[in-house]
Amino acid sequence: MRKTLPLLLLLVLIPFAYHGFKELIHPTMTKVGVSRSTGFGQVNPDFFAVFEDRPALNLFRRVVSRAIKLPGIVDVAHPDYDAEIRYSNGRTTGLHLWLHPKGTAASIMYVDDTHTMYRVPEDIAGELFKRLQPYAEQPANERSGPVGEEPSALPSEDPDAGGSVPEYRGAGVFSLVAGDTPIAPGAWDHEIDLEAILGPPVGQDVEVLENADTHTGSFVKKMEYDGLRLELFSPKQNGETFHILSMKASGEGYRTTRDIAVGSTLDDLLLAYPEVRMAPDGRTDPANAAYEMSDELSERFLRFEVADGRVAEIHLYRVLP
């Protein structure tokens, strides 16, 4: 009996060990987000569709595995779409995607290798077209946004806009509005004119990261405005252009795309964001707590700090991989 028990235990553990090893070597796709492309070298994080069902994941797996590399260095037009693929081991891959309007052809390019193009077989291109067409044809303010977003929670009309919905409502939940212009974490400063939107900062400094693992040598720019603080990031081989890493609003003049601002009541917050949850940080008083929501695929987060039943701070940020 003593010899039998270890043997039985070993037989039970072997499949689990094999499965874990297999996932480590050949991780599976778990989620794919698709957005309209804003340019080469980066994925637009404002996804109009996020897929987690098995048929869709199998389709994207075939797109990647069966794509054929084209010879030479390519010079192509602006991509139609971006796709961000998340795997079971936590790794993500970004793709640029070109899709023929009739679904007869498709090509892909990895965002970290913009000189190499891959052709997608015609039968898979047709399936991909059918899968994306219903989402891509929707108006921007009707598309399904990032995971966790509930567009139906938005008011159907804005009385201050003459009965029409403001354009910034279609920018996605992970954006901060200044004036009528939405700003999202991940936006690059050479693509969005921050000074035109926010004016000149009252303070600014740039530091080089030290002892930051793979990000050592990268650059962080901190910009201070009245009631707003921005942090921007630039990789170590760059240092010239920065993308927005964090936005923290603590004063007037800024609001979310669902019109929650510093000073809004907790009731208004919960009505506008029924999907937010109280942060598990040990606080138990709902009127004095943090409320948060996230999109794990694009690693974007929205956090509201509430004090005495009113929003005291709004924090939008991304997490560096």
N, C-alpha and C positions, 0 to 999 in steps of 0.2 A: 504493500500500500504506500509506503514512504517513497518508493521509486516511481510508482504510477502517478502520484500527484504532481511532481515537478514536470513529468512528461506531458500530462494533460495541460498544465499551465503553459508550457512551451508551445503546444499546438494551438492554444487559444491566442497567444501573443504574436505568433508569426504572421498571421494575416494583417493584424494591426500595424506591425512594424513594416511589412511590405507595402501596405497602403500609404503609410507616412513617407517612406522612401520614394515611392512612385510619385506622390504629390510634390516632393521636393525637386525631383529631377524633371518631371513632366507636369507642371501645375495646370489646372483646368481654368477656363474662363468662368468668371462668376458674374460679371456685369459689364455692359457696354453702353456708353453714353455717346449720342450723336448730336452734333451742332452744325450750324452753318459756319464755314471757315472764315476767319478774319485775316488769314495770311499764313505764310510759310514759317516753320520752325516752332510752332506752339499750337496747342489745342484750345479752341474757344470753349471755355467752361460753361457757357450758357446753353446747356443741352435742351433740344426740343423733344428728345425721346431718350428714355433709358430702358434697356432691355435686360431682363433677368430670366426669362423663360427659356426652357431647354431648346425649342426649335430655333429661336433667334440666336442663341449662343452657338449652336451647331452651325448655323449659317455663317456667322462671323469667323468661326474656327476654320471653315472651309475657305473663306475669302483669304485668310492669312496663309493657310498651309498649301493652297493650290495656286496661289498667284505666281506668275512666271516673271523672272527678272529680265528686264529689257537691257540690251547692251548699250554702253556709252553713257556719257553724262547728259542728262536731259535738261531742256529749257522749255517749261510748260506754262500754261495760263494758271491763274489763281485757282486754288482747289474749290470744289463745290461744297464739300463737307469735311468735318473733322470727326474722328472717332477716338474715344479713350477706352481702352480695354483693361479691365482689372482681373487679375488672376488670384487663385486660391492661396498663393504664398505672399500676397500683398503687393506684388510687382504690378506696374502699370505700363502700357505701351500706347503711344499716340500715333495715329495715322491721319494722313491727308487722303481724301477720296474724291475721285472724278467719276461722275456717273452720267452716261448718255441720257438725254431727255426721254428716250423711248425704251431705255433699259437694255439696249442691245450691246453695250460695252461698258467696262468699268476699269479703273486703274487705281492703285494705291501707292503711297509713298510714306515712309516712316519719318516722323517729324524731326528725328535726330540724324537723318541722312537725306537731305533734300536734293541730292544729286543722282539718286537712283530711283527708277520707276519700276513698278511691277504691274503686269497685265492680269486682270481677273478673267478666268474662263467665261465664255458667253452665257452658259446656262446659269452659273452662279450670279453673274451680273444681272440677269433677268429676275432672279429671286430677290436679290438685294433691292432692286428697283421697286418691286411689289411691296417689300417690307417697309421701305422708307417713304414711299409716295404719299400715304395717308397723312403722315406727320408733316412732311415737308410742304404740303400744299396748304396747311392751315395758316391763317394770319398769325403774326408773332405773338399777339396778346391772347391767342387761344391755344397755343401749343402747350403740350404737357411739359412742365419744367423739370428741374432736378428732383431727385428722389426726396420725398417729404414735402414738396410744395403742393399747395391746394389752391389752384386758381379760382375755384368756385367760392372761396372765402372772400374774394374781392367784391366790393360793391359794384353793382352793374352800372351805376351812373355816379358822376361827381357833380353835385349841384353847383359848385364853383366853376365848373368848366362848361356850363351851358348844356348839361345833360350828356356830355360825351366823356369817355374814359381817357384820362391823361396818357400820353404816349409812354411816360416812364413806367407805367404799370406793367408794360410788356417786357421790361428789362430783366425780369427774374427776381426771385426773392432775395438773393444774396447780392444786393446792390444798395448803395447809399445815394440819396438824391440831394444834390445841392442846386438850389434854384429849381430848374426843371430838368436838370441833366443827371442821369444815373451814372454812378461810378462803381465798378465792380472790382473786387480783389482779383489779381491776375492780369489786369490791364497794364500795358506797357506805356511809359511816359512819352515815348516817341509816337504813340498812336492816339493818345488823349492829351489835350492841352490843359493840364492841371491849373496853370496860372490864369488861363482864360476863364476857367470855371470857378476857381477858388480865390483868385487874386494872388499876389505875392505872399509867401509865408512870412510869419513874424520871426521865425527861427528855423535854421536848417544846419545839419551836420552829417558827415559821412564817416563811417568807421569800417575798418577792415576786421573781419571776424578772426578770432584766434581760438585754438583748441575747440573747434566746432566740427570735428570729424571730417566728413567729405566736403563740408562747406567752409573749411578753413581757407582763408584768403579771399573769400567772397566779400561783397560790399553791402552794407545796410545804410540807407539814407533815411534820416528822420526829419520830418517836416512838421512844423507847428503852425497852426492857425488858431484864430479865436474860436475856442470850443471844439476843435478838431485836431487830432494827431494822426499823421500817416507814417507808416514804415514801408519802405520800398527795398527791393532786393535785386542785386545784380551778381551773376556768377563771376568767379575769380578770373576767368579769361576775358571778361567783358569790362565792367567798371564804367561804361559810358551810358548805357541804357538800363533802366530799372523797371521792374514790374511791381505793382502794389501788393504788398504782403498783408498789411493790416490797416484798418481804419477804425478809429475810436472817437465817437462823437459824444461830447459832454455838455454842449451848449446849444443855443438856438441856431436856426438856419439850416438844419439838416434833418432828414427824415428817411424812412424806409420807403420802398415802393408800395407799401400798404399804408402809408401815411401815419406811421408811428414815429413820434419825435420825443426828444427829452422833454419831460413834463406830462406826457400822455399817461392816462390812468391805467392801472393794472387791468381793469375791466375792458378798456379799449384794446389793450395789447392782446388779451386772450380772445377777444372777438375777432381781431384781425388775423391772429395766428393761432387757430385752434390746435395746430400740430405741435406747438412749443411744449416743452416739458421743463419742470422745475429742476435745476441743476442739482445733482447728488453731491453737494459739498458740505453737508452736515446741517445746513440751515433748515428750519422747519416752519418758520413764519412766512406764509405766502406773500405778505405785503413787504417783506424785507428779504429778498432772495434773488437769485439769478435764474433766468429762463433762457433756454437754448434750443437750437435745432441745427442739423448738419446735413450735408450731402457728402457721404463718404467717398463716392466715386471721384468727384473733383476735389475732395478734401477741403471744402469750404464750410465755414461755420458762421452762425449768427447768434449773438448772445446779448441779452438785455439784462442790465443790472437795475433792480427795482428797490427803491427805498421809500418807506412810508406810503406804499401804494401807488407810487408814480415812477415812471422810467427815469433813471438818473444817468444812464450811460448806454450807448449802443455800440457794439463791437462786432465788426465783420472782419474775418481773416481767413487766410489759407495756411495749411501746414506744409512745410517743405519736405519733400520725400527724402 
